[in-house]
Amino acid sequence: MCSSDLQLAISTTAAAGAFSLAGAGGVLKAGMAGVMNASASHSEYRGIQGWQYSAGYHYAFRGFNSGYQAVRSTAGFRPLGSDTPAGALLPTRRSDVITANVSMGAAGTAGVGYFDMRAADGDRLRLLNLSYTRQVRAGVSCYLSLSRDLERRENTFMAQMLVSLGRSGHFTVGSQQDSSSSEYLNYTRSVPTEGGIGGNLGYSRTGADTARKDATLAWSNEYSRAEAGFYGTANERTTWGNLRGSLILMSGEVFAARQISDAFVVISTDGIADIPVRYENQLVGRTGSSGHLLVPWVTSYYPAKYEIDPLDLPPDLRIPEVEQRLTVRRGSGALYGDRKSVV
């Protein structure tokens, strides 16, 4: 028995009249025959227009999966972020990616991939990759990879073992052989999302060069992140440190947060404190004593949904709008509410 399912999506983005982007795409699930996708996008940047098209196919059955994805862009196409200095890089003009993987149960997983990409400046990358992964025991896995650069006619072999220690971090030991040889040993403990201590210890050697060492200690809380460390050889060492955070002045209040790398939104309930706020249906906090809440990790150019929960409001308050979608430009912020959401 065969069934199919078609999903379509359309999106548009505009920023300050200098950059606009519109696109449409669809995914067709053709039962046991696999999944197909296609999309088209049109951009205009400072009067220059361009198109990008993509199409792909993915098939999976009993531990085997394979796929093909193609992207084509005209000379004038620009992606999101092209209206900022950080968006100076042009998109890949064309790319073809073919992959296949087979799971052999306890024996591991083997894969093959072919990557063909041509940049806007004409530079081309063609890479053939063979890989093998196996979990040796609980928390211990190994990875082998052999790559062939078909343009430069160079081979690269890599072997790596990963030992997971759960929340305590993980060890990685590996070796890479290409035009030269290198070995490395690394321990990493990520800083917990809710705040705390993390760090990194590393050792590496390339060819006959002097060994390099590096160490990092990081600490973060709700409002900042501090880091310090060193790297280099026994004869030449660099020590560094930094403290990162953000201060935002909006709606007459100053907000502190960790470094904001994309965009932010300030939620206002017009002075009503302790109101639950949701971002994309997930509870992100409650408004403070002034009736504000900062959401510091907003994805730019995405029309995200923001909601306030009216159940905890006094019964004599009327709320004309408890849900709204906002699109924020990268590197900026927006204000939701403030004498509009709560009456």
C-alpha positions in Angstrom: 0.0 0.0 0.0 1.4 3.4 -1.0 0.4 6.8 0.4 1.7 10.3 -0.2 1.8 13.5 1.8 2.5 17.0 0.4 3.6 19.9 2.5 4.1 23.5 1.2 5.6 26.6 2.8 5.9 30.2 1.7 7.9 32.9 3.4 8.9 36.6 2.8 11.3 38.9 4.5 12.1 42.6 4.0 14.6 44.8 5.7 14.8 48.6 5.6 14.0 48.7 1.8 17.5 47.6 0.9 17.0 43.8 1.0 14.1 41.6 0.3 13.7 37.8 0.1 10.7 35.7 -0.9 10.6 31.9 -1.2 8.4 28.9 -1.6 9.0 25.2 -1.1 7.4 21.8 -0.7 8.1 18.3 0.6 6.4 15.3 -1.0 6.3 12.1 1.1 5.7 9.3 -1.5 5.2 6.4 1.0 7.9 3.7 0.7 9.3 5.5 -2.4 11.0 8.2 -0.4 10.8 11.9 0.2 11.3 14.6 -2.4 11.8 18.3 -1.8 12.0 21.4 -3.9 12.2 25.2 -3.3 12.7 28.5 -5.1 13.8 31.9 -3.6 14.0 35.3 -5.1 16.1 38.1 -3.6 16.6 41.8 -4.3 19.6 43.6 -2.8 20.2 47.3 -3.7 18.4 46.8 -7.0 20.2 43.6 -8.0 17.8 40.6 -8.3 18.6 36.9 -8.2 17.1 33.4 -7.9 18.0 30.2 -6.0 16.6 26.8 -6.7 17.0 23.6 -4.8 15.7 20.0 -5.2 16.4 16.8 -3.4 15.5 13.2 -2.8 15.9 11.0 0.3 15.3 7.3 0.7 15.5 5.1 3.8 14.7 1.5 4.4 15.8 -1.0 7.1 19.1 0.6 8.2 19.9 2.0 4.7 19.5 5.6 3.7 20.6 7.6 0.7 20.0 11.1 -0.6 20.8 13.7 -3.2 20.5 17.5 -2.8 21.2 20.1 -5.5 21.3 23.9 -5.2 21.6 26.4 -8.1 21.9 30.2 -7.7 22.0 33.0 -10.2 24.7 35.7 -10.0 22.4 38.2 -8.3 21.0 36.1 -5.5 21.8 37.0 -1.9 20.8 35.1 1.2 19.5 36.4 4.5 22.0 38.8 6.2 23.3 40.3 2.9 22.1 43.7 4.1 24.7 43.8 6.9 28.6 44.0 6.7 28.7 40.5 8.1 26.8 39.2 5.1 29.5 40.1 2.5 30.1 36.5 1.5 28.3 35.4 -1.6 26.4 32.1 -1.7 27.6 29.0 -3.4 26.7 29.2 -7.1 26.0 25.5 -7.4 26.3 22.4 -5.3 25.5 18.7 -5.6 25.7 16.4 -2.5 25.1 12.6 -2.8 25.3 10.5 0.4 24.5 6.9 1.4 24.8 5.1 4.8 24.1 1.6 6.0 23.7 0.5 9.6 25.2 -2.9 10.4 23.9 -3.1 14.0 26.6 -3.8 16.5 29.2 -3.9 13.7 28.8 -0.1 13.1 27.7 2.2 10.4 29.4 2.8 7.0 28.9 5.7 4.7 30.0 7.3 1.4 29.5 10.8 0.2 30.3 12.9 -2.9 30.4 16.7 -2.6 30.7 19.0 -5.6 30.5 22.7 -4.9 31.4 25.8 -7.0 31.8 29.2 -5.4 30.7 32.5 -6.9 34.3 33.3 -7.8 34.6 30.1 -9.8 36.6 28.1 -7.2 35.5 24.4 -7.2 35.6 21.7 -4.5 35.0 18.0 -5.4 35.4 15.6 -2.5 34.8 11.9 -2.1 34.5 10.6 1.4 34.3 7.1 3.0 33.5 6.8 6.7 33.0 4.2 9.3 31.6 4.6 12.9 31.2 2.1 15.6 30.3 2.2 19.3 32.9 0.1 21.0 31.1 0.1 24.4 28.8 2.4 26.3 30.1 5.9 26.0 33.1 4.9 23.8 32.9 5.2 20.0 35.4 5.3 17.1 35.4 7.1 13.8 37.4 6.4 10.6 37.4 8.6 7.5 39.2 8.5 4.1 38.7 11.6 1.9 39.9 12.2 -1.7 40.1 15.8 -3.0 39.4 15.2 -6.7 40.5 18.7 -7.7 43.9 18.8 -5.9 44.4 15.0 -6.0 45.1 14.7 -2.3 44.1 12.1 0.3 43.3 12.6 3.9 42.9 9.8 6.5 41.5 10.5 10.0 41.0 8.2 12.9 39.3 9.4 16.1 38.0 7.9 19.4 35.5 9.7 21.6 34.9 8.8 25.2 31.8 10.4 26.8 31.7 11.1 30.5 28.1 12.4 30.5 27.7 15.9 32.1 31.4 15.7 33.2 32.6 16.2 29.6 34.3 14.0 27.0 37.8 13.0 25.8 38.8 13.0 22.1 42.0 11.4 20.8 42.8 11.2 17.1 45.2 11.3 14.2 45.1 12.9 10.8 47.3 11.9 7.9 47.5 14.0 4.7 50.4 15.9 3.2 51.7 16.0 6.8 50.7 14.1 10.0 49.1 15.3 13.2 47.9 13.9 16.5 45.7 15.4 19.1 44.3 14.8 22.5 41.5 17.0 23.9 39.2 17.1 26.9 36.1 19.3 26.8 33.4 20.1 29.4 30.6 22.4 28.0 29.3 25.2 30.2 25.8 24.1 31.3 23.0 26.0 29.7 21.7 27.2 33.0 25.1 28.5 34.0 28.2 27.1 35.7 31.8 26.0 34.9 33.2 24.5 31.8 36.6 24.3 30.1 38.9 22.7 27.6 42.4 21.0 27.7 44.2 20.2 24.5 47.5 18.8 23.2 48.5 18.5 19.6 51.5 17.9 17.4 51.9 18.4 13.6 54.7 16.6 11.9 58.0 17.3 13.6 56.8 20.6 14.9 56.9 21.5 18.6 53.9 20.3 20.5 51.1 22.9 21.1 49.1 23.1 24.3 46.0 25.0 25.2 43.6 25.4 28.1 40.4 27.3 28.7 38.3 27.9 31.8 34.8 29.4 31.3 32.1 30.4 33.7 28.7 31.9 33.0 25.5 33.0 34.8 22.3 34.5 33.7 23.9 37.9 32.8 27.5 37.3 31.6 30.2 34.8 30.5 33.8 35.0 31.6 36.7 33.1 29.9 40.4 32.8 30.4 43.1 30.6 29.0 46.4 30.1 27.2 47.7 28.5 24.0 51.1 28.0 22.3 54.3 26.1 22.6 56.9 25.9 25.4 58.8 28.8 23.8 55.9 31.0 22.7 52.7 31.3 24.7 49.7 33.5 24.5 47.5 34.2 27.5 44.0 35.7 27.1 40.8 36.5 28.9 37.4 38.1 28.2 34.1 39.0 29.9 31.0 39.2 27.7 27.5 40.4 28.4 24.8 42.7 27.1 23.0 45.8 28.4 19.8 46.9 26.7 17.9 50.1 27.3 14.3 49.8 26.1 10.9 51.0 27.3 12.6 53.0 30.1 14.3 50.0 31.7 17.8 48.5 31.5 18.1 44.8 30.9 21.2 42.7 31.4 21.9 39.4 29.6 24.6 37.2 28.2 26.1 38.3 24.9 23.3 38.7 22.2 24.7 37.3 19.0 21.6 37.6 16.8 18.5 39.5 17.9 16.2 40.2 21.0 12.7 41.0 22.0 11.4 42.8 25.1 7.9 41.7 26.3 5.8 44.3 28.1 2.6 43.7 30.0 2.2 47.4 30.8 3.4 47.2 34.4 1.7 43.9 35.3 4.3 41.6 37.0 4.6 37.8 37.1 2.8 37.1 33.8 4.0 33.9 32.0 5.5 34.5 28.6 5.9 31.9 25.9 8.1 31.9 22.8 7.1 29.4 20.1 4.8 27.7 22.7 7.6 27.2 25.2 7.6 29.0 28.6 10.6 31.3 28.7 9.8 33.2 32.0 7.6 35.6 33.8 7.6 39.4 33.6 9.5 41.2 36.4 8.3 43.8 38.8 8.1 46.5 36.1 6.1 44.2 33.8 8.9 43.4 31.3 10.8 40.3 30.2 13.8 40.1 27.9 14.0 37.3 25.4 17.7 37.6 24.4 18.2 34.6 21.9 15.7 35.4 19.2 16.3 34.1 15.7 16.5 37.1 13.3 14.3 37.3 10.2 12.0 34.5 11.5 8.4 35.4 12.3 8.3 33.8 15.8 5.2 33.6 17.9 5.1 35.4 21.3 2.3 34.9 23.9 1.3 36.1 27.3 -0.8 33.9 29.6 -3.9 35.8 30.7 -4.9 33.3 33.4 -2.8 34.9 36.1 -4.1 38.4 35.4 -6.5 40.2 37.7 -10.1 39.5 36.7 -10.9 43.2 36.0 -8.3 43.5 33.2 -9.3 43.1 29.5 -6.7 41.7 27.0 -7.4 42.5 23.4 -4.3 40.6 22.1 -2.4 37.8 23.9 -0.5 36.5 20.8 1.6 38.1 18.2 4.2 37.2 15.6 7.3 39.4 15.2 10.2 39.4 12.7 13.4 41.1 14.0 16.3 42.2 11.9 19.7 40.8 12.8 21.6 42.9 15.3 18.5 44.7 16.5 15.5 44.3 18.9 11.8 44.8 19.1 9.2 45.6 21.7 6.1 43.5 22.2 3.1 45.1 24.1 3.7 48.2 26.2 0.2 49.7 26.6 -1.1 47.7 23.7 -1.2 44.1 24.8 -2.8 44.7 28.2 -5.6 47.2 28.9 
